[in-house]
Amino acid sequence: MAIDFPASPTVGLVHPATPVAGVPQYVWDGEKWTSGISAPTVTGGGLIKVQMFTASGTYTPDPNMVTAIIELVGGGGGGGGAGGTANPFTHTGGGGGGGGYARKRVTKAEVGASQVVTIGAAGAGGPYNGAAGAGGTTSVGSLCSAAGGGGGGMSNASSLPFAGDGGAGTAGDIVIAGAPGDIGKYYQAASYLSGAGGGGNSYFGAGAKAIGAWNNGFAMGIVGNNYGGGGGGACTDATGAGPAGGAGASGVVFITEFCKS
C-alpha cells in the first residue's frame, strides 16, 4: 500500500495520524520520515508510558520512545497577608494567581539522552502586613515551560489589596495562562463582614477558596490545591497583628511516551 506523505510536515508529525491495520506509522524528525509505531492487525497497539514529576529531577526517555507529549504547570502564587488593624478598619489579602500551563509534542531526537526537569515551587503566603511570593517556573529543559502565578497583595491602613496574576505558558505547542486570584475587600468601618480573595485556578489544580471574618475575628489564608493552584488571602477584623495568607501549590510535569512495541 503506497503512503501519500504530507508535503510540508512539522517536526513530530505522525503519518498516517489514524492507525491503519497492517500499515506502519511514520514520524517526521525534521529531516526524514522514520518508521514509528505499527498498528496491529487485530488488537493492541504501541506501548504508552507516563512519567510524572512532582519534584525536580531528570527525565530519561524510554529506549523505545518515538514521540512524547509533555504537559506541565507552574507553581501557584501565595495569598496576601492581612495588615494589622485598629478599628474602624478591616483588612484582607488578595488571592494568588494559578500557575500557567504548557503542552509540547516532542520526538526522541529532540529529547536526546535526557532533559532536566524543574518543578516550580509554591509561592509563599504573605506574612502579617506583607505581600505574598510568586510561584516558580516549571520546565523540561528548553523544550517546554510555564511560569508560576503572581503573589497576592495585602491591605493595611495605607494600601489596598490586589490579586496575583495568573502565570503564563512560556514554551510549548499549546500555552494557557493560569487564572488570576480574586481581590480582597477593604472596609473602613468596624465589625463588617470582610472577605479575602480566593486563589486562581491552574489547568491541573483549583485555587484556594475565599474566606471571611467579622466582629473582631480573623482567618488565615487557605493553601492552594495541587497542582499549581493559587493560595487564598487572609482577613481580619480584629486589632493587633494580622494573619498570614495561604501558600500556593507547587507545579507538576506529566510526560506521556508513545513507544515502539
For each residue, the residues with C-beta under 8 A, 3 or more apart:
1: 23
2:
3: 15 16 23 26
4:
5: 9 15 26 33
6: 9 13 15
7:
8:
9: 5 6 13 15 28 33
10: 13 28
11: 28 29 30 107 110
12: 27 28 67 105 106 107 110
13: 6 9 10 27 28
14: 17 25 26 27 36 37 67
15: 3 5 6 9 25 26 27 28 33
16: 3 19 20 23 25
17: 14
18:
19: 16 23 25 37 39 45
20: 16 23 39
21: 39 40 41 42
22: 39 41
23: 1 3 16 19 20 38 39
24: 35 36 37 38 39
25: 14 15 16 19 35 36 37 38 39
26: 3 5 14 15 33 34 35 36
27: 12 13 14 15 33 34 36 66 67 107
28: 9 10 11 12 13 15 32 33
29: 11 32 33 34 107 109
30: 11 107 109
31:
32: 28 29
33: 5 9 15 26 27 28 29
34: 26 27 29
35: 24 25 26 38
36: 14 24 25 26 27 46 66 67 258 260
37: 14 19 24 25 45 46 66 258 259 260 261
38: 23 24 25 35 46 260 261
39: 19 20 21 22 23 24 25 45
40: 21 43 44 45
41: 21 22
42: 21
43: 40
44: 40 261
45: 19 37 39 40 261
46: 36 37 38 66 258 259 260 261
47: 64 258 259 260 261
48: 256 257 258 259
49: 62 65 256 257 259
50: 254 255 256 257
51: 59 254 255 257
52: 252 253 254 255
53: 56 57 59 117 119 252 253 254 255
54: 119 227 250 252
55: 119
56: 53 116 117 118 119
57: 53 117
58: 114 115 116 117
59: 51 53 111 114 115 116 117 140 253 255
60: 113 114
61: 65 68 108 111 114 257
62: 49 65 257 259
63:
64: 47 259 260 261
65: 49 61 62 68 108 111 257 258 259
66: 27 36 37 46 107 108 258 259 260
67: 12 14 27 36 105 106 107 108 257 258
68: 61 65 105 106 111 255 256 257 258
69: 103 104 105 106 255 256 258
70: 102 103 104 105 106 140 143 144 172 253 254 255
71: 101 102 103 253 254 255 256
72: 101 102 138 139 140 144 145 146 251 252 253 254
73: 98 99 100 101 102 120 138 146 167 178 202 203 204 205 227 228 251 252
74: 99 100 120 135 136 137 138 146 147 148 149 167 178 202 228 251
75: 99 119 120 121 122 123 135 136 137 138 148 149 167 228 248 249 250 251
76: 96 97 98 99 122 123 135 148 149 178 199 200 202 205 207 224 228 229 230 231 248 249 250
77: 96 97 98 123 132 133 134 135 148 149 150 151 152 164 165 167 181 199 200 230 231 248
78: 96 122 123 124 125 126 132 133 134 135 151 152 164 221 230 231 245 246 247 248
79: 93 94 95 96 125 126 132 151 152 181 196 197 199 208 221 222 224 230 231 232 233 234 245 246 247 248
80: 92 93 94 95 96 126 131 132 151 152 153 154 155 161 162 164 184 197 221 233 234 245
81: 93 125 126 127 128 129 130 131 132 154 221 233 234 242 243 244 245
82: 85 91 92 93 128 154 155 184 196 218 233 234 235 236 242 243 245
83: 91 128 129 154 155 156 157 159 236 242
84: 91 128 129 156 236 239 240 241 242
85: 82 89 90 91 156 157 236 237 238 239 240 242
86: 89 157 239
87: 190 191 216 239
88: 188 189 190
89: 85 86 157 187 188 190
90: 85 185 186 187 189 190 192 194 213 235 236 237
91: 82 83 84 85 154 155 156 161 184 186 194 235 236 242
92: 80 82 155 161 184 185 186 194 195 196 197 233 234 235 236
93: 79 80 81 82 126 132 152 153 154 155 161 184 196 197 221 233 234 235 245
94: 79 80 152 153 154 161 162 163 164 181 182 183 184 196 197 233
95: 79 80 152 163 164 181 182 183 184 196 197 198 199 200 207 208 210 230 231 232 233
96: 76 77 78 79 80 123 132 135 149 150 151 152 164 181 199 200 207 208 224 230 231 232 245 246 248
97: 76 77 135 149 150 151 152 163 164 165 166 167 178 179 180 181 199 200 230
98: 73 76 77 149 166 167 178 179 180 181 199 200 201 202 203 205 207 224 228 229 230
99: 73 74 75 76 120 135 138 146 147 148 149 166 167 178 202 205 227 228 229 248 249 251
100: 73 74 146 147 148 149 166 167 168 169 170 175 176 177 178 202
101: 71 72 73 146 169 174 175 176 177 178 202 203 204 228
102: 70 71 72 73 144 145 146 169 170 171 172 174 175 176
103: 69 70 71 144 172 173 174 175
104: 69 70 140 143 144 171 172 173 174
105: 12 67 68 69 70 173
106: 12 67 68 69 70 110 111 143 144
107: 11 12 27 29 30 66 67 110 111
108: 61 65 66 67 111
109: 29 30 112
110: 11 12 106 107 143
111: 59 61 65 68 106 107 108 114 115 143
112: 109 115
113: 60
114: 58 59 60 61 111
115: 58 59 111 112 140 141 143
116: 56 58 59 139 140 141
117: 53 56 57 58 59 139 140 253
118: 56 136 137 138 139 140
119: 53 54 55 56 75 136 138 250 251 252 253
120: 73 74 75 99 135 136 137 138 146 147 148 228 250 251
121: 75 135 136 148 250 251
122: 75 76 78 135 136 224 231 247 248 249 250
123: 75 76 77 78 96 132 133 134 135 136 148 149 150 151 164 230 231 247 248
124: 78 132 133 151 247
125: 78 79 81 132 133 220 221 223 231 234 244 245 246 247
126: 78 79 80 81 93 130 131 132 133 151 152 153 154 221 233 234 244 245
127: 81 130 244
128: 81 82 83 84 241 242 243 244
129: 81 83 84 154 156 241 242
130: 81 126 127 154
131: 80 81 126 151 152 153 154
132: 77 78 79 80 81 93 96 123 124 125 126 151 152 153 154 164 231 245
133: 77 78 123 124 125 126 151
134: 77 78 123 148 149 150 151 164
135: 74 75 76 77 78 96 97 99 120 121 122 123 147 148 149 150 167 228 230 248 250 251
136: 74 75 118 119 120 121 122 123 148 250 251
137: 74 75 118 120 145 146 147 148 167 170
138: 72 73 74 75 99 118 119 120 145 146 148 251 252 253
139: 72 116 117 118 142 144 145 146 171
140: 59 70 72 104 115 116 117 118 143 144 145 253 255
141: 115 116 144
142: 139 145 171
143: 70 104 106 110 111 115 140 171
144: 70 72 102 103 104 106 139 140 141 171 172
145: 72 102 137 138 139 140 142 169 170 171 172
146: 72 73 74 99 100 101 102 120 137 138 139 167 168 169 170 171 172 175 251
147: 74 99 100 120 135 137 167 168 169 170
148: 74 75 76 77 99 100 120 121 123 134 135 136 137 138 167 228 248 251
149: 74 75 76 77 96 97 98 99 100 123 134 135 164 165 166 167 178 180 181 200 202 228 230 248
150: 77 96 97 123 134 135 164 165 166 167 180 181
151: 77 78 79 80 96 97 123 124 126 131 132 133 134 164
152: 77 78 79 80 93 94 95 96 97 126 131 132 161 162 163 164 181 184 197 199 230 231 233 245
153: 80 93 94 126 131 132 159 160 161 162 163 164
154: 80 81 82 83 91 93 94 126 129 130 131 132 159 161 184 233 234 242 245
155: 80 82 83 91 92 93 159 160 161 184 186
156: 83 84 85 91 129 159 242
157: 83 85 86 89
158:
159: 83 153 154 155 156
160: 153 155 186
161: 80 91 92 93 94 152 153 154 155 183 184 185 186 197 233
162: 80 94 152 153 183
163: 94 95 97 152 153 180 181 182 183 184 197 200
164: 77 78 80 94 95 96 97 123 132 134 149 150 151 152 153 180 181 200 230
165: 77 97 149 150 180
166: 97 98 99 100 149 150 177 178 179 180 200 230
167: 73 74 75 77 97 98 99 100 135 137 146 147 148 149 150 177 178 202 228
168: 100 146 147 175 177
169: 100 101 102 145 146 147 172 174 175 176 177
170: 100 102 137 145 146 147 175
171: 102 104 139 142 143 144 145 146 175
172: 70 102 103 104 144 145 146 169 175
173: 103 104 105
174: 101 102 103 104 169
175: 100 101 102 103 146 168 169 170 171 172
176: 100 101 102 169 203
177: 100 101 166 167 168 169
178: 73 74 76 97 98 99 100 101 149 166 167 200 201 202 203 228 230
179: 97 98 166 200 201 202 207 230
180: 97 98 149 150 163 164 165 166 200
181: 77 79 94 95 96 97 98 149 150 152 163 164 197 198 199 200 207 230 232 233
182: 94 95 163 197 198 199 200 210 233
183: 94 95 161 162 163 197
184: 80 82 91 92 93 94 95 152 154 155 161 163 195 196 197 233 235
185: 90 92 161 194 195 196 235
186: 90 91 92 155 160 161
187: 89 90 192 194
188: 88 89
189: 88 90 192
190: 87 88 89 90 237
191: 87 214 215 216 237
192: 90 187 189 214 237
193: 212 213 214
194: 90 91 92 185 187 212 213 214 235 236 237
195: 92 184 185 210 211 212 235
196: 79 82 92 93 94 95 184 185 210 211 212 219 221 232 233 234 235 245
197: 79 80 92 93 94 95 152 161 163 181 182 183 184 210 232 233
198: 95 181 182 207 208 209 210 230 232 233
199: 76 77 79 95 96 97 98 152 181 182 206 207 208 222 224 229 230 231 232 246 248
200: 76 77 95 96 97 98 149 163 164 166 178 179 180 181 182 207 229 230
201: 98 178 179 205 206 207 229 230
202: 73 74 76 98 99 100 101 149 167 178 179 205 207 227 228 229 230 249
203: 73 98 101 176 178 228
204: 73 101 226 227 228 252
205: 73 76 98 99 201 202 224 225 226 227 228 229 249
206: 199 201 224 225 229
207: 76 95 96 98 179 181 198 199 200 201 202 224 225 229 230 231 232
208: 79 95 96 198 199 221 222 223 224 225 229 230 231 232 246
209: 198 222 232
210: 95 182 195 196 197 198 232 233
211: 195 196 219 221 222 232 233 234 235
212: 193 194 195 196 219 235
213: 90 193 194 217 218 219 235 236 237 238
214: 191 192 193 194 217 237
215: 191 237
216: 87 191 237 238 239
217: 213 214 236 237 238
218: 82 213 234 235 236 237 238 242 243
219: 196 211 212 213 234 235 236 243
220: 125 234 243 244 245 246
221: 78 79 80 81 93 125 126 196 208 211 231 232 233 234 243 244 245 246
222: 79 199 208 209 211 231 232 246
223: 125 208 231 232 246 247 248 249
224: 76 79 96 98 122 199 205 206 207 208 228 229 230 231 232 246 247 248 249
225: 205 206 207 208 229 249
226: 204 205 229 249 250 252
227: 54 73 99 202 204 205 249 250 251 252
228: 73 74 75 76 98 99 101 120 135 148 149 167 178 202 203 204 205 224 248 249 250 251 252
229: 76 98 99 199 200 201 202 205 206 207 208 224 225 226 248 249
230: 76 77 78 79 95 96 97 98 123 135 149 152 164 166 178 179 181 198 199 200 201 202 207 208 224 248
231: 76 77 78 79 95 96 122 123 125 132 152 199 207 208 221 222 223 224 245 246 247 248 249
232: 79 95 96 181 196 197 198 199 207 208 209 210 211 221 222 223 224 245 246
233: 79 80 81 82 92 93 94 95 126 152 154 161 181 182 184 196 197 198 210 211 221 245 246
234: 79 80 81 82 92 93 125 126 154 196 211 218 219 220 221 242 243 244 245 246
235: 82 90 91 92 93 184 185 194 195 196 211 212 213 218 219 243
236: 82 83 84 85 90 91 92 194 213 217 218 219 242 243
237: 85 90 190 191 192 194 213 214 215 216 217 218
238: 85 213 216 217 218
239: 84 85 86 87 216
240: 84 85
241: 84 128 129
242: 81 82 83 84 85 91 128 129 154 156 218 234 236
243: 81 82 128 218 219 220 221 234 235 236
244: 81 125 126 127 128 220 221 234
245: 78 79 80 81 82 93 96 125 126 132 152 154 196 220 221 231 232 233 234
246: 78 79 96 125 199 208 220 221 222 223 224 231 232 233 234
247: 78 79 122 123 124 125 223 224 231
248: 75 76 77 78 79 96 99 122 123 135 148 149 199 223 224 228 229 230 231
249: 75 76 99 122 202 205 223 224 225 226 227 228 229 231
250: 54 75 76 119 120 121 122 135 136 226 227 228
251: 72 73 74 75 99 119 120 121 135 136 138 146 148 227 228
252: 52 53 54 72 73 119 138 204 226 227 228
253: 52 53 59 70 71 72 117 119 138 140
254: 50 51 52 53 70 71 72
255: 50 51 52 53 59 68 69 70 71 140
256: 48 49 50 68 69 71
257: 48 49 50 51 61 62 65 67 68
258: 36 37 46 47 48 65 66 67 68 69
259: 37 46 47 48 49 62 64 65 66
260: 36 37 38 46 47 64 66
261: 37 38 44 45 46 47 64
